[in-house]
Amino acid sequence: MSTQAHRNGTRSATTAPMAIRPTAFKVNSESQPGVVYDVQLPDCTCPDFSYRKANRPEDPFCKHIRQAMSVAGWQVPGSGVIVIAIG
C-alpha cells in the first residue's frame, strides 16, 4: 500500500479487516422428511416463499430464509422490510 493511501486513511481489501458471511444454504423441510430447499439469499425454493413473494411482498421471508439468515449471522428482518438483491 502506498504512503499516500495511509495518509488518506484508506486501506486495500487485502489489509482491511473483513467479515464474509455465506449467502447460499441447503435447509431441511420440517414437515417433509427428505425434502431439502435451496436458499440463496434473499430467495428460497420452497412453495411458501413463492406464495409470500407473490402475495405478501411486505413479508416475503419464509422460515427457511429466516433460519439461514440467523445461522449466517445476518440480521433477520421484521415484517415490512424490503430486501433487494444486487448482482
N, CA, C and O atoms as CSV, one atom per row, in Angstrom:
chain,resi,resn,atom,element,x,y,z
A,1,MET,N,N,0.855,-1.165,0.000
A,1,MET,CA,C,0.000,0.000,0.000
A,1,MET,C,C,0.898,1.225,0.000
A,1,MET,O,O,1.953,1.241,0.635
A,2,SER,N,N,0.476,2.222,-0.702
A,2,SER,CA,C,1.294,3.420,-0.813
A,2,SER,C,C,1.222,4.266,0.448
A,2,SER,O,O,0.283,4.171,1.238
A,3,THR,N,N,2.242,5.093,0.609
A,3,THR,CA,C,2.263,6.018,1.734
A,3,THR,C,C,1.101,6.997,1.622
A,3,THR,O,O,0.514,7.392,2.630
A,4,GLN,N,N,0.771,7.389,0.386
A,4,GLN,CA,C,-0.345,8.318,0.160
A,4,GLN,C,C,-1.662,7.709,0.660
A,4,GLN,O,O,-2.483,8.405,1.256
A,5,ALA,N,N,-1.858,6.411,0.416
A,5,ALA,CA,C,-3.085,5.753,0.867
A,5,ALA,C,C,-3.170,5.773,2.389
A,5,ALA,O,O,-4.246,5.986,2.949
A,6,HIS,N,N,-2.047,5.555,3.058
A,6,HIS,CA,C,-2.039,5.615,4.518
A,6,HIS,C,C,-2.406,7.008,5.015
A,6,HIS,O,O,-3.158,7.151,5.979
A,7,ARG,N,N,-1.880,8.023,4.364
A,7,ARG,CA,C,-2.191,9.395,4.772
A,7,ARG,C,C,-3.664,9.726,4.591
A,7,ARG,O,O,-4.248,10.463,5.385
A,8,ASN,N,N,-4.258,9.173,3.539
A,8,ASN,CA,C,-5.672,9.443,3.264
A,8,ASN,C,C,-6.601,8.609,4.142
A,8,ASN,O,O,-7.814,8.816,4.137
A,9,GLY,N,N,-6.042,7.677,4.887
A,9,GLY,CA,C,-6.867,6.831,5.745
A,9,GLY,C,C,-7.521,5.684,5.012
A,9,GLY,O,O,-8.423,5.050,5.559
A,10,THR,N,N,-7.099,5.390,3.789
A,10,THR,CA,C,-7.683,4.280,3.038
A,10,THR,C,C,-6.820,3.045,3.193
A,10,THR,O,O,-5.624,3.134,3.472
A,11,ARG,N,N,-7.442,1.891,3.009
A,11,ARG,CA,C,-6.724,0.623,3.098
A,11,ARG,C,C,-7.180,-0.267,1.961
A,11,ARG,O,O,-8.320,-0.157,1.509
A,12,SER,N,N,-6.330,-1.125,1.502
A,12,SER,CA,C,-6.711,-2.051,0.444
A,12,SER,C,C,-7.529,-3.187,1.036
A,12,SER,O,O,-7.526,-3.404,2.248
A,13,ALA,N,N,-8.228,-3.906,0.173
A,13,ALA,CA,C,-9.050,-5.030,0.628
A,13,ALA,C,C,-8.192,-6.145,1.213
A,13,ALA,O,O,-8.680,-6.952,2.004
A,14,THR,N,N,-6.933,-6.194,0.836
A,14,THR,CA,C,-6.073,-7.261,1.356
A,14,THR,C,C,-5.592,-6.983,2.771
A,14,THR,O,O,-5.157,-7.903,3.464
A,15,THR,N,N,-5.663,-5.724,3.215
A,15,THR,CA,C,-5.202,-5.405,4.564
A,15,THR,C,C,-6.312,-4.953,5.492
A,15,THR,O,O,-6.132,-4.943,6.709
A,16,ALA,N,N,-7.455,-4.578,4.941
A,16,ALA,CA,C,-8.578,-4.118,5.758
A,16,ALA,C,C,-9.288,-5.321,6.372
A,16,ALA,O,O,-9.463,-6.336,5.699
A,17,PRO,N,N,-9.700,-5.227,7.638
A,17,PRO,CA,C,-10.462,-6.337,8.235
A,17,PRO,C,C,-11.791,-6.500,7.512
A,17,PRO,O,O,-12.459,-5.514,7.201
A,18,MET,N,N,-12.174,-7.741,7.247
A,18,MET,CA,C,-13.411,-8.010,6.507
A,18,MET,C,C,-14.207,-9.104,7.208
A,18,MET,O,O,-13.642,-9.964,7.885
A,19,ALA,N,N,-15.502,-9.059,7.040
A,19,ALA,CA,C,-16.376,-10.126,7.517
A,19,ALA,C,C,-17.118,-10.674,6.309
A,19,ALA,O,O,-17.835,-9.940,5.630
A,20,ILE,N,N,-16.950,-11.939,6.046
A,20,ILE,CA,C,-17.638,-12.565,4.920
A,20,ILE,C,C,-18.646,-13.542,5.487
A,20,ILE,O,O,-18.305,-14.410,6.292
A,21,ARG,N,N,-19.887,-13.394,5.061
A,21,ARG,CA,C,-20.944,-14.272,5.548
A,21,ARG,C,C,-21.521,-15.048,4.372
A,21,ARG,O,O,-21.654,-14.498,3.279
A,22,PRO,N,N,-21.861,-16.300,4.576
A,22,PRO,CA,C,-22.414,-17.099,3.481
A,22,PRO,C,C,-23.792,-16.594,3.052
A,22,PRO,O,O,-24.524,-15.997,3.842
A,23,THR,N,N,-24.128,-16.843,1.789
A,23,THR,CA,C,-25.434,-16.438,1.270
A,23,THR,C,C,-26.202,-17.606,0.653
A,23,THR,O,O,-27.349,-17.431,0.243
A,24,ALA,N,N,-25.603,-18.785,0.579
A,24,ALA,CA,C,-26.269,-19.952,-0.009
A,24,ALA,C,C,-26.309,-21.094,1.010
A,24,ALA,O,O,-25.311,-21.403,1.661
A,25,PHE,N,N,-27.481,-21.708,1.129
A,25,PHE,CA,C,-27.700,-22.749,2.134
A,25,PHE,C,C,-28.605,-23.846,1.590
A,25,PHE,O,O,-29.354,-23.635,0.636
A,26,LYS,N,N,-28.526,-24.999,2.200
A,26,LYS,CA,C,-29.484,-26.084,1.999
A,26,LYS,C,C,-30.186,-26.230,3.342
A,26,LYS,O,O,-29.535,-26.415,4.370
A,27,VAL,N,N,-31.529,-26.145,3.334
A,27,VAL,CA,C,-32.289,-26.196,4.579
A,27,VAL,C,C,-33.302,-27.332,4.482
A,27,VAL,O,O,-34.074,-27.402,3.526
A,28,ASN,N,N,-33.295,-28.215,5.469
A,28,ASN,CA,C,-34.229,-29.347,5.502
A,28,ASN,C,C,-35.639,-28.868,5.827
A,28,ASN,O,O,-35.833,-27.959,6.634
A,29,SER,N,N,-36.609,-29.494,5.186
A,29,SER,CA,C,-38.010,-29.235,5.494
A,29,SER,C,C,-38.344,-29.848,6.844
A,29,SER,O,O,-37.943,-30.974,7.140
A,30,GLU,N,N,-39.076,-29.108,7.658
A,30,GLU,CA,C,-39.521,-29.654,8.943
A,30,GLU,C,C,-40.695,-30.602,8.768
A,30,GLU,O,O,-40.827,-31.569,9.518
A,31,SER,N,N,-41.553,-30.337,7.784
A,31,SER,CA,C,-42.786,-31.106,7.631
A,31,SER,C,C,-42.666,-32.257,6.635
A,31,SER,O,O,-43.511,-33.152,6.636
A,32,GLN,N,N,-41.635,-32.257,5.786
A,32,GLN,CA,C,-41.476,-33.301,4.779
A,32,GLN,C,C,-40.061,-33.893,4.874
A,32,GLN,O,O,-39.120,-33.352,4.293
A,33,PRO,N,N,-39.917,-34.998,5.603
A,33,PRO,CA,C,-38.590,-35.620,5.731
A,33,PRO,C,C,-37.990,-35.928,4.360
A,33,PRO,O,O,-38.673,-36.436,3.472
A,34,GLY,N,N,-36.716,-35.616,4.204
A,34,GLY,CA,C,-36.026,-35.886,2.944
A,34,GLY,C,C,-36.093,-34.752,1.939
A,34,GLY,O,O,-35.386,-34.776,0.931
A,35,VAL,N,N,-36.932,-33.761,2.197
A,35,VAL,CA,C,-37.031,-32.613,1.286
A,35,VAL,C,C,-36.072,-31.535,1.770
A,35,VAL,O,O,-36.056,-31.167,2.945
A,36,VAL,N,N,-35.275,-31.042,0.831
A,36,VAL,CA,C,-34.296,-30.006,1.143
A,36,VAL,C,C,-34.535,-28.831,0.212
A,36,VAL,O,O,-34.677,-29.003,-0.999
A,37,TYR,N,N,-34.577,-27.634,0.789
A,37,TYR,CA,C,-34.777,-26.424,-0.001
A,37,TYR,C,C,-33.456,-25.685,-0.160
A,37,TYR,O,O,-32.624,-25.660,0.747
A,38,ASP,N,N,-33.285,-25.088,-1.326
A,38,ASP,CA,C,-32.111,-24.266,-1.595
A,38,ASP,C,C,-32.442,-22.833,-1.246
A,38,ASP,O,O,-33.411,-22.269,-1.754
A,39,VAL,N,N,-31.643,-22.248,-0.385
A,39,VAL,CA,C,-31.802,-20.844,-0.021
A,39,VAL,C,C,-30.592,-20.111,-0.573
A,39,VAL,O,O,-29.457,-20.382,-0.183
A,40,GLN,N,N,-30.842,-19.191,-1.476
A,40,GLN,CA,C,-29.819,-18.284,-1.995
A,40,GLN,C,C,-30.348,-16.905,-1.654
A,40,GLN,O,O,-31.171,-16.346,-2.378
A,41,LEU,N,N,-29.863,-16.355,-0.534
A,41,LEU,CA,C,-30.427,-15.107,-0.020
A,41,LEU,C,C,-30.491,-14.046,-1.100
A,41,LEU,O,O,-29.488,-13.796,-1.768
A,42,PRO,N,N,-31.647,-13.410,-1.293
A,42,PRO,CA,C,-32.841,-13.456,-0.464
A,42,PRO,C,C,-33.954,-14.337,-1.025
A,42,PRO,O,O,-35.126,-14.002,-0.850
A,43,ASP,N,N,-33.634,-15.463,-1.700
A,43,ASP,CA,C,-34.645,-16.337,-2.289
A,43,ASP,C,C,-34.577,-17.751,-1.707
A,43,ASP,O,O,-33.547,-18.180,-1.187
A,44,CYS,N,N,-35.714,-18.467,-1.811
A,44,CYS,CA,C,-35.800,-19.859,-1.368
A,44,CYS,C,C,-36.629,-20.636,-2.391
A,44,CYS,O,O,-37.492,-20.067,-3.059
A,45,THR,N,N,-36.365,-21.931,-2.507
A,45,THR,CA,C,-37.092,-22.754,-3.472
A,45,THR,C,C,-38.377,-23.367,-2.914
A,45,THR,O,O,-39.043,-24.131,-3.613
A,46,CYS,N,N,-38.739,-23.046,-1.667
A,46,CYS,CA,C,-39.944,-23.653,-1.086
A,46,CYS,C,C,-41.217,-22.980,-1.622
A,46,CYS,O,O,-41.185,-21.826,-2.051
A,47,PRO,N,N,-42.332,-23.712,-1.591
A,47,PRO,CA,C,-43.598,-23.155,-2.069
A,47,PRO,C,C,-44.076,-21.952,-1.245
A,47,PRO,O,O,-44.699,-21.040,-1.787
A,48,ASP,N,N,-43.788,-21.948,0.049
A,48,ASP,CA,C,-44.215,-20.833,0.892
A,48,ASP,C,C,-43.557,-19.532,0.460
A,48,ASP,O,O,-44.201,-18.482,0.448
A,49,PHE,N,N,-42.263,-19.596,0.100
A,49,PHE,CA,C,-41.587,-18.386,-0.353
A,49,PHE,C,C,-42.211,-17.869,-1.647
A,49,PHE,O,O,-42.429,-16.666,-1.794
A,50,SER,N,N,-42.498,-18.773,-2.585
A,50,SER,CA,C,-43.131,-18.360,-3.852
A,50,SER,C,C,-44.467,-17.678,-3.585
A,50,SER,O,O,-44.780,-16.650,-4.186
A,51,TYR,N,N,-45.249,-18.257,-2.681
A,51,TYR,CA,C,-46.542,-17.670,-2.329
A,51,TYR,C,C,-46.347,-16.297,-1.686
A,51,TYR,O,O,-46.989,-15.325,-2.086
A,52,ARG,N,N,-45.472,-16.219,-0.702
A,52,ARG,CA,C,-45.246,-14.954,0.010
A,52,ARG,C,C,-44.739,-13.867,-0.933
A,52,ARG,O,O,-45.182,-12.720,-0.862
A,53,LYS,N,N,-43.816,-14.228,-1.812
A,53,LYS,CA,C,-43.249,-13.247,-2.734
A,53,LYS,C,C,-44.331,-12.659,-3.640
A,53,LYS,O,O,-44.315,-11.467,-3.945
A,54,ALA,N,N,-45.263,-13.501,-4.064
A,54,ALA,CA,C,-46.332,-13.053,-4.959
A,54,ALA,C,C,-47.472,-12.351,-4.221
A,54,ALA,O,O,-48.073,-11.418,-4.755
A,55,ASN,N,N,-47.770,-12.793,-2.999
A,55,ASN,CA,C,-48.974,-12.320,-2.307
A,55,ASN,C,C,-48.729,-11.503,-1.043
A,55,ASN,O,O,-49.640,-10.840,-0.547
A,56,ARG,N,N,-47.525,-11.546,-0.529
A,56,ARG,CA,C,-47.223,-10.823,0.712
A,56,ARG,C,C,-45.873,-10.119,0.600
A,56,ARG,O,O,-44.961,-10.413,1.373
A,57,PRO,N,N,-45.731,-9.197,-0.347
A,57,PRO,CA,C,-44.432,-8.547,-0.555
A,57,PRO,C,C,-43.930,-7.797,0.681
A,57,PRO,O,O,-42.737,-7.515,0.793
A,58,GLU,N,N,-44.830,-7.475,1.600
A,58,GLU,CA,C,-44.409,-6.783,2.826
A,58,GLU,C,C,-43.733,-7.736,3.809
A,58,GLU,O,O,-43.068,-7.284,4.741
A,59,ASP,N,N,-43.891,-9.050,3.617
A,59,ASP,CA,C,-43.260,-10.046,4.490
A,59,ASP,C,C,-42.989,-11.319,3.683
A,59,ASP,O,O,-43.637,-12.341,3.909
A,60,PRO,N,N,-42.035,-11.268,2.741
A,60,PRO,CA,C,-41.816,-12.409,1.843
A,60,PRO,C,C,-40.958,-13.531,2.405
A,60,PRO,O,O,-40.790,-14.557,1.747
A,61,PHE,N,N,-40.409,-13.364,3.610
A,61,PHE,CA,C,-39.424,-14.326,4.097
A,61,PHE,C,C,-40.046,-15.562,4.732
A,61,PHE,O,O,-40.766,-15.470,5.727
A,62,CYS,N,N,-39.761,-16.714,4.146
A,62,CYS,CA,C,-40.216,-17.989,4.705
A,62,CYS,C,C,-39.309,-18.385,5.876
A,62,CYS,O,O,-38.285,-17.747,6.123
A,63,LYS,N,N,-39.696,-19.439,6.586
A,63,LYS,CA,C,-38.916,-19.859,7.750
A,63,LYS,C,C,-37.525,-20.365,7.356
A,63,LYS,O,O,-36.601,-20.312,8.167
A,64,HIS,N,N,-37.366,-20.850,6.129
A,64,HIS,CA,C,-36.055,-21.334,5.683
A,64,HIS,C,C,-35.073,-20.173,5.510
A,64,HIS,O,O,-33.902,-20.280,5.876
A,65,ILE,N,N,-35.559,-19.072,4.952
A,65,ILE,CA,C,-34.718,-17.879,4.803
A,65,ILE,C,C,-34.368,-17.327,6.169
A,65,ILE,O,O,-33.216,-16.976,6.426
A,66,ARG,N,N,-35.353,-17.249,7.043
A,66,ARG,CA,C,-35.083,-16.735,8.393
A,66,ARG,C,C,-34.049,-17.602,9.125
A,66,ARG,O,O,-33.171,-17.076,9.808
A,67,GLN,N,N,-34.154,-18.915,8.981
A,67,GLN,CA,C,-33.200,-19.815,9.622
A,67,GLN,C,C,-31.807,-19.627,9.030
A,67,GLN,O,O,-30.829,-19.542,9.772
A,68,ALA,N,N,-31.707,-19.561,7.709
A,68,ALA,CA,C,-30.406,-19.385,7.055
A,68,ALA,C,C,-29.762,-18.063,7.461
A,68,ALA,O,O,-28.562,-18.009,7.729
A,69,MET,N,N,-30.557,-17.007,7.506
A,69,MET,CA,C,-30.019,-15.695,7.898
A,69,MET,C,C,-29.521,-15.732,9.341
A,69,MET,O,O,-28.466,-15.178,9.651
A,70,SER,N,N,-30.264,-16.370,10.202
A,70,SER,CA,C,-29.883,-16.451,11.607
A,70,SER,C,C,-28.584,-17.226,11.783
A,70,SER,O,O,-27.693,-16.793,12.514
A,71,VAL,N,N,-28.474,-18.375,11.113
A,71,VAL,CA,C,-27.275,-19.208,11.199
A,71,VAL,C,C,-26.059,-18.464,10.642
A,71,VAL,O,O,-24.951,-18.601,11.162
A,72,ALA,N,N,-26.268,-17.679,9.586
A,72,ALA,CA,C,-25.163,-16.956,8.942
A,72,ALA,C,C,-24.738,-15.715,9.719
A,72,ALA,O,O,-23.704,-15.115,9.423
A,73,GLY,N,N,-25.533,-15.335,10.707
A,73,GLY,CA,C,-25.201,-14.136,11.464
A,73,GLY,C,C,-25.759,-12.864,10.869
A,73,GLY,O,O,-25.399,-11.765,11.290
A,74,TRP,N,N,-26.644,-13.008,9.885
A,74,TRP,CA,C,-27.302,-11.847,9.288
A,74,TRP,C,C,-28.428,-11.407,10.217
A,74,TRP,O,O,-28.977,-12.218,10.962
A,75,GLN,N,N,-28.761,-10.155,10.172
A,75,GLN,CA,C,-29.903,-9.662,10.938
A,75,GLN,C,C,-31.165,-10.117,10.219
A,75,GLN,O,O,-31.334,-9.856,9.028
A,76,VAL,N,N,-32.040,-10.787,10.932
A,76,VAL,CA,C,-33.284,-11.275,10.336
A,76,VAL,C,C,-34.275,-10.123,10.319
A,76,VAL,O,O,-34.652,-9.611,11.373
A,77,PRO,N,N,-34.703,-9.708,9.119
A,77,PRO,CA,C,-35.599,-8.561,9.034
A,77,PRO,C,C,-36.991,-8.872,9.559
A,77,PRO,O,O,-37.460,-10.008,9.487
A,78,GLY,N,N,-37.627,-7.866,10.075
A,78,GLY,CA,C,-39.007,-7.997,10.523
A,78,GLY,C,C,-39.961,-7.753,9.371
A,78,GLY,O,O,-39.536,-7.516,8.240
A,79,SER,N,N,-41.207,-7.808,9.650
A,79,SER,CA,C,-42.236,-7.563,8.648
A,79,SER,C,C,-42.112,-6.147,8.101
A,79,SER,O,O,-41.821,-5.209,8.844
A,80,GLY,N,N,-42.332,-6.000,6.813
A,80,GLY,CA,C,-42.298,-4.678,6.204
A,80,GLY,C,C,-40.930,-4.257,5.688
A,80,GLY,O,O,-40.792,-3.165,5.138
A,81,VAL,N,N,-39.904,-5.110,5.857
A,81,VAL,CA,C,-38.566,-4.786,5.367
A,81,VAL,C,C,-38.429,-5.327,3.951
A,81,VAL,O,O,-38.712,-6.497,3.693
A,82,ILE,N,N,-37.999,-4.475,3.046
A,82,ILE,CA,C,-37.800,-4.879,1.652
A,82,ILE,C,C,-36.320,-5.103,1.428
A,82,ILE,O,O,-35.506,-4.224,1.712
A,83,VAL,N,N,-35.958,-6.290,0.912
A,83,VAL,CA,C,-34.569,-6.624,0.614
A,83,VAL,C,C,-34.427,-6.721,-0.893
A,83,VAL,O,O,-35.207,-7.406,-1.554
A,84,ILE,N,N,-33.448,-6.047,-1.424
A,84,ILE,CA,C,-33.205,-6.061,-2.864
A,84,ILE,C,C,-31.876,-6.759,-3.103
A,84,ILE,O,O,-30.859,-6.395,-2.513
A,85,ALA,N,N,-31.892,-7.770,-3.979
A,85,ALA,CA,C,-30.657,-8.479,-4.317
A,85,ALA,C,C,-29.904,-7.671,-5.372
A,85,ALA,O,O,-30.484,-7.222,-6.360
A,86,ILE,N,N,-28.614,-7.495,-5.146
A,86,ILE,CA,C,-27.776,-6.772,-6.100
A,86,ILE,C,C,-26.772,-7.761,-6.658
A,86,ILE,O,O,-26.093,-8.468,-5.913
A,87,GLY,N,N,-26.687,-7.800,-7.956
A,87,GLY,CA,C,-25.683,-8.707,-8.510
A,87,GLY,C,C,-26.084,-9.383,-9.724
A,87,GLY,O,O,-25.315,-10.170,-10.275
